[in-house]
């Protein structure tokens, strides 16, 4: 299976944008450590970042799985 160069460039750009967004989010929101007076369960339900991240990852994985199951169409160029 040969991967087109344009597809590889687009995939790399998407990964770079995801990491840039993650890095910007981490630097702008420094509340990732749980408060001392509450337990992990209370902190986890109050700061729903990890839950939201898990949902985004599962939805993205599901869409990639569905895309992998669909047949690829061959586009022929008329010359």
Biopython code that builds the backbone (N, CA, C, O; Angstrom):
import numpy as np
from Bio.PDB.StructureBuilder import StructureBuilder

atoms = [
    (1, "UNK", "N", (0.852, -1.179, 0.000)),
    (1, "UNK", "CA", (0.000, 0.000, 0.000)),
    (1, "UNK", "C", (0.890, 1.231, 0.000)),
    (1, "UNK", "O", (1.710, 1.422, 0.898)),
    (2, "UNK", "N", (0.724, 2.038, -0.987)),
    (2, "UNK", "CA", (1.544, 3.229, -1.129)),
    (2, "UNK", "C", (0.776, 4.442, -0.609)),
    (2, "UNK", "O", (-0.371, 4.671, -0.992)),
    (3, "UNK", "N", (1.411, 5.206, 0.257)),
    (3, "UNK", "CA", (0.794, 6.405, 0.827)),
    (3, "UNK", "C", (1.236, 7.604, 0.006)),
    (3, "UNK", "O", (2.420, 7.791, -0.272)),
    (4, "UNK", "N", (0.249, 8.415, -0.376)),
    (4, "UNK", "CA", (0.577, 9.606, -1.155)),
    (4, "UNK", "C", (1.281, 10.624, -0.264)),
    (4, "UNK", "O", (1.036, 10.706, 0.939)),
    (5, "UNK", "N", (2.143, 11.377, -0.880)),
    (5, "UNK", "CA", (2.914, 12.374, -0.121)),
    (5, "UNK", "C", (2.005, 13.459, 0.447)),
    (5, "UNK", "O", (2.227, 13.922, 1.565)),
    (6, "UNK", "N", (0.989, 13.869, -0.302)),
    (6, "UNK", "CA", (0.082, 14.908, 0.188)),
    (6, "UNK", "C", (-0.708, 14.416, 1.403)),
    (6, "UNK", "O", (-0.957, 15.188, 2.329)),
    (7, "UNK", "N", (-1.099, 13.156, 1.409)),
    (7, "UNK", "CA", (-1.820, 12.599, 2.561)),
    (7, "UNK", "C", (-0.916, 12.556, 3.781)),
    (7, "UNK", "O", (-1.362, 12.830, 4.895)),
    (8, "UNK", "N", (0.341, 12.216, 3.579)),
    (8, "UNK", "CA", (1.289, 12.167, 4.682)),
    (8, "UNK", "C", (1.536, 13.560, 5.264)),
    (8, "UNK", "O", (1.640, 13.721, 6.480)),
    (9, "UNK", "N", (1.628, 14.555, 4.396)),
    (9, "UNK", "CA", (1.838, 15.933, 4.854)),
    (9, "UNK", "C", (0.625, 16.420, 5.645)),
    (9, "UNK", "O", (0.775, 17.062, 6.685)),
    (10, "UNK", "N", (-0.571, 16.117, 5.154)),
    (10, "UNK", "CA", (-1.791, 16.524, 5.855)),
    (10, "UNK", "C", (-1.878, 15.838, 7.211)),
    (10, "UNK", "O", (-2.244, 16.475, 8.199)),
    (11, "UNK", "N", (-1.550, 14.556, 7.278)),
    (11, "UNK", "CA", (-1.589, 13.834, 8.548)),
    (11, "UNK", "C", (-0.583, 14.420, 9.539)),
    (11, "UNK", "O", (-0.890, 14.562, 10.723)),
    (12, "UNK", "N", (0.608, 14.759, 9.064)),
    (12, "UNK", "CA", (1.612, 15.358, 9.950)),
    (12, "UNK", "C", (1.155, 16.727, 10.448)),
    (12, "UNK", "O", (1.374, 17.064, 11.612)),
    (13, "UNK", "N", (0.525, 17.516, 9.582)),
    (13, "UNK", "CA", (0.016, 18.823, 9.993)),
    (13, "UNK", "C", (-1.086, 18.692, 11.036)),
    (13, "UNK", "O", (-1.145, 19.479, 11.980)),
    (14, "UNK", "N", (-1.956, 17.705, 10.870)),
    (14, "UNK", "CA", (-3.019, 17.483, 11.853)),
    (14, "UNK", "C", (-2.430, 17.102, 13.203)),
    (14, "UNK", "O", (-2.869, 17.605, 14.238)),
    (15, "UNK", "N", (-1.443, 16.220, 13.199)),
    (15, "UNK", "CA", (-0.807, 15.812, 14.455)),
    (15, "UNK", "C", (-0.106, 17.003, 15.106)),
    (15, "UNK", "O", (-0.200, 17.190, 16.319)),
    (16, "UNK", "N", (0.592, 17.806, 14.310)),
    (16, "UNK", "CA", (1.255, 18.988, 14.856)),
    (16, "UNK", "C", (0.254, 19.985, 15.433)),
    (16, "UNK", "O", (0.511, 20.575, 16.483)),
    (17, "UNK", "N", (-0.880, 20.181, 14.764)),
    (17, "UNK", "CA", (-1.908, 21.081, 15.286)),
    (17, "UNK", "C", (-2.505, 20.545, 16.581)),
    (17, "UNK", "O", (-2.792, 21.314, 17.499)),
    (18, "UNK", "N", (-2.694, 19.232, 16.659)),
    (18, "UNK", "CA", (-3.210, 18.642, 17.895)),
    (18, "UNK", "C", (-2.235, 18.852, 19.053)),
    (18, "UNK", "O", (-2.647, 19.217, 20.154)),
    (19, "UNK", "N", (-0.953, 18.623, 18.806)),
    (19, "UNK", "CA", (0.035, 18.832, 19.862)),
    (19, "UNK", "C", (0.157, 20.307, 20.235)),
    (19, "UNK", "O", (0.344, 20.633, 21.408)),
    (20, "UNK", "N", (0.054, 21.198, 19.257)),
    (20, "UNK", "CA", (0.112, 22.630, 19.558)),
    (20, "UNK", "C", (-1.087, 23.055, 20.404)),
    (20, "UNK", "O", (-0.940, 23.842, 21.339)),
    (21, "UNK", "N", (-2.264, 22.540, 20.081)),
    (21, "UNK", "CA", (-3.447, 22.838, 20.879)),
    (21, "UNK", "C", (-3.341, 22.289, 22.282)),
    (21, "UNK", "O", (-3.714, 22.949, 23.252)),
    (22, "UNK", "N", (-2.827, 21.067, 22.385)),
    (22, "UNK", "CA", (-2.651, 20.458, 23.708)),
    (22, "UNK", "C", (-1.641, 21.257, 24.538)),
    (22, "UNK", "O", (-1.856, 21.487, 25.728)),
    (23, "UNK", "N", (-0.548, 21.674, 23.912)),
    (23, "UNK", "CA", (0.467, 22.441, 24.626)),
    (23, "UNK", "C", (-0.079, 23.799, 25.072)),
    (23, "UNK", "O", (0.173, 24.235, 26.195)),
    (24, "UNK", "N", (-0.830, 24.470, 24.183)),
    (24, "UNK", "CA", (-1.423, 25.764, 24.543)),
    (24, "UNK", "C", (-2.423, 25.592, 25.682)),
    (24, "UNK", "O", (-2.485, 26.424, 26.588)),
    (25, "UNK", "N", (-3.192, 24.532, 25.640)),
    (25, "UNK", "CA", (-4.164, 24.281, 26.701)),
    (25, "UNK", "C", (-3.461, 24.043, 28.038)),
    (25, "UNK", "O", (-3.883, 24.561, 29.072)),
    (26, "UNK", "N", (-2.392, 23.260, 28.004)),
    (26, "UNK", "CA", (-1.664, 22.964, 29.246)),
    (26, "UNK", "C", (-1.001, 24.210, 29.824)),
    (26, "UNK", "O", (-0.956, 24.375, 31.043)),
    (27, "UNK", "N", (-0.492, 25.081, 28.973)),
    (27, "UNK", "CA", (0.181, 26.277, 29.485)),
    (27, "UNK", "C", (-0.805, 27.326, 29.979)),
    (27, "UNK", "O", (-0.490, 28.080, 30.900)),
    (28, "UNK", "N", (-1.996, 27.387, 29.381)),
    (28, "UNK", "CA", (-2.976, 28.380, 29.797)),
    (28, "UNK", "C", (-3.807, 27.937, 30.994)),
    (28, "UNK", "O", (-4.360, 28.777, 31.703)),
    (29, "UNK", "N", (-3.902, 26.643, 31.229)),
    (29, "UNK", "CA", (-4.699, 26.112, 32.336)),
    (29, "UNK", "C", (-3.791, 25.312, 33.271)),
    (29, "UNK", "O", (-3.454, 24.163, 32.987)),
    (30, "UNK", "N", (-3.407, 25.917, 34.363)),
    (30, "UNK", "CA", (-2.494, 25.268, 35.294)),
    (30, "UNK", "C", (-3.220, 24.608, 36.455)),
    (30, "UNK", "O", (-2.604, 24.372, 37.494)),
    (31, "UNK", "N", (-4.491, 24.305, 36.322)),
    (31, "UNK", "CA", (-5.272, 23.715, 37.402)),
    (31, "UNK", "C", (-5.355, 22.192, 37.273)),
    (31, "UNK", "O", (-6.373, 21.611, 37.651)),
    (32, "UNK", "N", (-4.349, 21.547, 36.768)),
    (32, "UNK", "CA", (-4.414, 20.106, 36.557)),
    (32, "UNK", "C", (-4.080, 19.296, 37.801)),
    (32, "UNK", "O", (-4.318, 18.088, 37.815)),
    (33, "UNK", "N", (-3.546, 19.903, 38.825)),
    (33, "UNK", "CA", (-3.263, 19.170, 40.049)),
    (33, "UNK", "C", (-4.468, 19.255, 40.967)),
    (33, "UNK", "O", (-5.038, 20.334, 41.134)),
    (34, "UNK", "N", (-4.872, 18.134, 41.570)),
    (34, "UNK", "CA", (-6.057, 18.167, 42.419)),
    (34, "UNK", "C", (-5.792, 18.944, 43.709)),
    (34, "UNK", "O", (-4.676, 18.925, 44.227)),
    (35, "UNK", "N", (-6.817, 19.628, 44.230)),
    (35, "UNK", "CA", (-6.646, 20.317, 45.506)),
    (35, "UNK", "C", (-6.391, 19.318, 46.632)),
    (35, "UNK", "O", (-6.822, 18.167, 46.564)),
    (36, "UNK", "N", (-5.697, 19.766, 47.651)),
    (36, "UNK", "CA", (-5.305, 18.880, 48.742)),
    (36, "UNK", "C", (-6.507, 18.483, 49.599)),
    (36, "UNK", "O", (-6.558, 17.355, 50.091)),
    (37, "UNK", "N", (-7.466, 19.379, 49.786)),
    (37, "UNK", "CA", (-8.558, 19.123, 50.714)),
    (37, "UNK", "C", (-9.623, 18.177, 50.151)),
    (37, "UNK", "O", (-10.437, 17.664, 50.919)),
    (38, "UNK", "N", (-9.647, 17.930, 48.845)),
    (38, "UNK", "CA", (-10.641, 17.023, 48.278)),
    (38, "UNK", "C", (-9.963, 15.766, 47.754)),
    (38, "UNK", "O", (-8.758, 15.750, 47.502)),
    (39, "UNK", "N", (-10.745, 14.730, 47.595)),
    (39, "UNK", "CA", (-10.227, 13.472, 47.075)),
    (39, "UNK", "C", (-10.207, 13.462, 45.566)),
    (39, "UNK", "O", (-10.668, 14.399, 44.914)),
    (40, "UNK", "N", (-9.669, 12.395, 45.022)),
    (40, "UNK", "CA", (-9.537, 12.279, 43.573)),
    (40, "UNK", "C", (-10.904, 12.246, 42.904)),
    (40, "UNK", "O", (-11.094, 12.868, 41.859)),
    (41, "UNK", "N", (-11.850, 11.534, 43.485)),
    (41, "UNK", "CA", (-13.172, 11.423, 42.882)),
    (41, "UNK", "C", (-13.846, 12.796, 42.760)),
    (41, "UNK", "O", (-14.411, 13.124, 41.717)),
    (42, "UNK", "N", (-13.783, 13.583, 43.819)),
    (42, "UNK", "CA", (-14.367, 14.927, 43.778)),
    (42, "UNK", "C", (-13.665, 15.801, 42.749)),
    (42, "UNK", "O", (-14.312, 16.524, 41.991)),
    (43, "UNK", "N", (-12.350, 15.729, 42.727)),
    (43, "UNK", "CA", (-11.585, 16.531, 41.773)),
    (43, "UNK", "C", (-11.894, 16.115, 40.338)),
    (43, "UNK", "O", (-12.041, 16.964, 39.459)),
    (44, "UNK", "N", (-11.991, 14.799, 40.102)),
    (44, "UNK", "CA", (-12.231, 14.299, 38.747)),
    (44, "UNK", "C", (-13.584, 14.758, 38.215)),
    (44, "UNK", "O", (-13.702, 15.082, 37.034)),
    (45, "UNK", "N", (-14.590, 14.790, 39.058)),
    (45, "UNK", "CA", (-15.918, 15.203, 38.606)),
    (45, "UNK", "C", (-16.066, 16.712, 38.534)),
    (45, "UNK", "O", (-16.944, 17.207, 37.827)),
    (46, "UNK", "N", (-15.237, 17.451, 39.240)),
    (46, "UNK", "CA", (-15.281, 18.901, 39.146)),
    (46, "UNK", "C", (-14.475, 19.409, 37.957)),
    (46, "UNK", "O", (-14.900, 20.341, 37.275)),
    (47, "UNK", "N", (-13.343, 18.821, 37.707)),
    (47, "UNK", "CA", (-12.468, 19.204, 36.600)),
    (47, "UNK", "C", (-12.620, 18.130, 35.528)),
    (47, "UNK", "O", (-11.910, 17.124, 35.547)),
    (48, "UNK", "N", (-13.528, 18.340, 34.612)),
    (48, "UNK", "CA", (-13.919, 17.311, 33.653)),
    (48, "UNK", "C", (-13.005, 17.248, 32.430)),
    (48, "UNK", "O", (-13.424, 16.760, 31.381)),
    (49, "UNK", "N", (-11.786, 17.724, 32.540)),
    (49, "UNK", "CA", (-10.891, 17.773, 31.381)),
    (49, "UNK", "C", (-10.535, 16.379, 30.870)),
    (49, "UNK", "O", (-10.551, 16.135, 29.664)),
    (50, "UNK", "N", (-10.214, 15.463, 31.789)),
    (50, "UNK", "CA", (-9.802, 14.127, 31.369)),
    (50, "UNK", "C", (-10.979, 13.359, 30.773)),
    (50, "UNK", "O", (-10.802, 12.588, 29.830)),
    (51, "UNK", "N", (-12.172, 13.563, 31.314)),
    (51, "UNK", "CA", (-13.356, 12.929, 30.775)),
    (51, "UNK", "C", (-13.623, 13.432, 29.362)),
    (51, "UNK", "O", (-13.923, 12.644, 28.464)),
    (52, "UNK", "N", (-13.515, 14.727, 29.167)),
    (52, "UNK", "CA", (-13.716, 15.312, 27.848)),
    (52, "UNK", "C", (-12.653, 14.824, 26.864)),
    (52, "UNK", "O", (-12.966, 14.514, 25.714)),
    (53, "UNK", "N", (-11.413, 14.755, 27.309)),
    (53, "UNK", "CA", (-10.329, 14.264, 26.454)),
    (53, "UNK", "C", (-10.564, 12.811, 26.055)),
    (53, "UNK", "O", (-10.350, 12.444, 24.899)),
    (54, "UNK", "N", (-11.002, 11.982, 27.001)),
    (54, "UNK", "CA", (-11.274, 10.579, 26.691)),
    (54, "UNK", "C", (-12.406, 10.459, 25.674)),
    (54, "UNK", "O", (-12.337, 9.619, 24.777)),
    (55, "UNK", "N", (-13.435, 11.276, 25.796)),
    (55, "UNK", "CA", (-14.542, 11.237, 24.844)),
    (55, "UNK", "C", (-14.090, 11.659, 23.455)),
    (55, "UNK", "O", (-14.490, 11.049, 22.463)),
    (56, "UNK", "N", (-13.267, 12.688, 23.371)),
    (56, "UNK", "CA", (-12.773, 13.143, 22.063)),
    (56, "UNK", "C", (-11.923, 12.057, 21.409)),
    (56, "UNK", "O", (-12.045, 11.807, 20.210)),
    (57, "UNK", "N", (-11.068, 11.416, 22.192)),
    (57, "UNK", "CA", (-10.211, 10.359, 21.647)),
    (57, "UNK", "C", (-11.055, 9.178, 21.174)),
    (57, "UNK", "O", (-10.781, 8.618, 20.112)),
    (58, "UNK", "N", (-12.073, 8.789, 21.940)),
    (58, "UNK", "CA", (-12.917, 7.671, 21.536)),
    (58, "UNK", "C", (-13.729, 7.995, 20.280)),
    (58, "UNK", "O", (-13.890, 7.137, 19.412)),
    (59, "UNK", "N", (-14.236, 9.216, 20.176)),
    (59, "UNK", "CA", (-14.981, 9.599, 18.972)),
    (59, "UNK", "C", (-14.055, 9.612, 17.757)),
    (59, "UNK", "O", (-14.431, 9.146, 16.681)),
    (60, "UNK", "N", (-12.850, 10.143, 17.927)),
    (60, "UNK", "CA", (-11.887, 10.181, 16.828)),
    (60, "UNK", "C", (-11.488, 8.763, 16.400)),
    (60, "UNK", "O", (-11.386, 8.479, 15.207)),
    (61, "UNK", "N", (-11.265, 7.884, 17.369)),
    (61, "UNK", "CA", (-10.920, 6.499, 17.050)),
    (61, "UNK", "C", (-12.084, 5.799, 16.352)),
    (61, "UNK", "O", (-11.870, 4.996, 15.443)),
    (62, "UNK", "N", (-13.298, 6.096, 16.767)),
    (62, "UNK", "CA", (-14.464, 5.500, 16.118)),
    (62, "UNK", "C", (-14.608, 5.942, 14.671)),
    (62, "UNK", "O", (-14.919, 5.132, 13.798)),
    (63, "UNK", "N", (-14.380, 7.227, 14.414)),
    (63, "UNK", "CA", (-14.480, 7.706, 13.039)),
    (63, "UNK", "C", (-13.381, 7.113, 12.161)),
    (63, "UNK", "O", (-13.612, 6.804, 10.992)),
    (64, "UNK", "N", (-12.195, 6.958, 12.725)),
    (64, "UNK", "CA", (-11.126, 6.321, 11.950)),
    (64, "UNK", "C", (-11.441, 4.849, 11.685)),
    (64, "UNK", "O", (-11.130, 4.331, 10.612)),
    (65, "UNK", "N", (-12.055, 4.179, 12.654)),
    (65, "UNK", "CA", (-12.440, 2.780, 12.460)),
    (65, "UNK", "C", (-13.496, 2.630, 11.381)),
    (65, "UNK", "O", (-13.415, 1.721, 10.554)),
    (66, "UNK", "N", (-14.485, 3.510, 11.381)),
    (66, "UNK", "CA", (-15.517, 3.471, 10.345)),
    (66, "UNK", "C", (-14.909, 3.779, 8.979)),
    (66, "UNK", "O", (-15.250, 3.138, 7.985)),
    (67, "UNK", "N", (-14.010, 4.761, 8.933)),
    (67, "UNK", "CA", (-13.360, 5.110, 7.668)),
    (67, "UNK", "C", (-12.515, 3.943, 7.151)),
    (67, "UNK", "O", (-12.397, 3.755, 5.940)),
    (68, "UNK", "N", (-11.935, 3.170, 8.046)),
    (68, "UNK", "CA", (-11.124, 2.025, 7.622)),
    (68, "UNK", "C", (-12.002, 0.904, 7.069)),
    (68, "UNK", "O", (-11.560, 0.137, 6.214)),
    (69, "UNK", "N", (-13.228, 0.806, 7.545)),
    (69, "UNK", "CA", (-14.124, -0.244, 7.067)),
    (69, "UNK", "C", (-14.738, 0.081, 5.709)),
    (69, "UNK", "O", (-15.104, -0.830, 4.967)),
    (70, "UNK", "N", (-14.854, 1.344, 5.379)),
    (70, "UNK", "CA", (-15.452, 1.729, 4.105)),
    (70, "UNK", "C", (-14.490, 1.426, 2.960)),
    (70, "UNK", "O", (-13.277, 1.574, 3.102)),
    (71, "UNK", "N", (-15.037, 1.004, 1.837)),
    (71, "UNK", "CA", (-14.144, 0.699, 0.698)),
    (71, "UNK", "C", (-13.564, 1.978, 0.098)),
    (71, "UNK", "O", (-14.215, 3.023, 0.067)),
    (72, "UNK", "N", (-12.342, 1.869, -0.369)),
    (72, "UNK", "CA", (-11.686, 3.011, -1.012)),
    (72, "UNK", "C", (-12.166, 3.069, -2.459)),
    (72, "UNK", "O", (-12.313, 2.040, -3.120)),
    (73, "UNK", "N", (-12.406, 4.277, -2.935)),
    (73, "UNK", "CA", (-12.821, 4.464, -4.316)),
    (73, "UNK", "C", (-11.611, 4.816, -5.161)),
    (73, "UNK", "O", (-10.763, 5.615, -4.763)),
    (74, "UNK", "N", (-11.551, 4.214, -6.315)),
    (74, "UNK", "CA", (-10.465, 4.529, -7.245)),
    (74, "UNK", "C", (-10.947, 5.619, -8.202)),
    (74, "UNK", "O", (-11.931, 5.453, -8.923)),
    (75, "UNK", "N", (-10.231, 6.725, -8.185)),
    (75, "UNK", "CA", (-10.558, 7.822, -9.082)),
    (75, "UNK", "C", (-9.624, 7.752, -10.281)),
    (75, "UNK", "O", (-8.402, 7.820, -10.147)),
    (76, "UNK", "N", (-10.216, 7.616, -11.432)),
    (76, "UNK", "CA", (-9.420, 7.577, -12.648)),
    (76, "UNK", "C", (-9.477, 8.930, -13.331)),
    (76, "UNK", "O", (-10.532, 9.557, -13.430)),
    (77, "UNK", "N", (-8.329, 9.359, -13.795)),
    (77, "UNK", "CA", (-8.269, 10.632, -14.498)),
    (77, "UNK", "C", (-8.505, 10.385, -15.977)),
    (77, "UNK", "O", (-7.895, 9.517, -16.602)),
    (78, "UNK", "N", (-9.412, 11.182, -16.505)),
    (78, "UNK", "CA", (-9.660, 11.073, -17.963)),
    (78, "UNK", "C", (-8.601, 11.874, -18.695)),
    (78, "UNK", "O", (-8.380, 13.047, -18.397)),
    (79, "UNK", "N", (-7.971, 11.258, -19.619)),
    (79, "UNK", "CA", (-6.860, 11.924, -20.283)),
    (79, "UNK", "C", (-7.051, 12.026, -21.684)),
    (79, "UNK", "O", (-6.196, 12.566, -22.386)),
]
sb = StructureBuilder()
sb.init_structure("model")
sb.init_model(0)
sb.init_chain("A")
sb.init_seg("    ")
for serial, (resi, resn, name, xyz) in enumerate(atoms, 1):
    if name == "N":
        sb.init_residue(resn, " ", resi, " ")
    sb.init_atom(name, np.array(xyz, "f"), 0.0, 1.0, " ", f" {name:<3s}", serial, name[0])
structure = sb.get_structure()
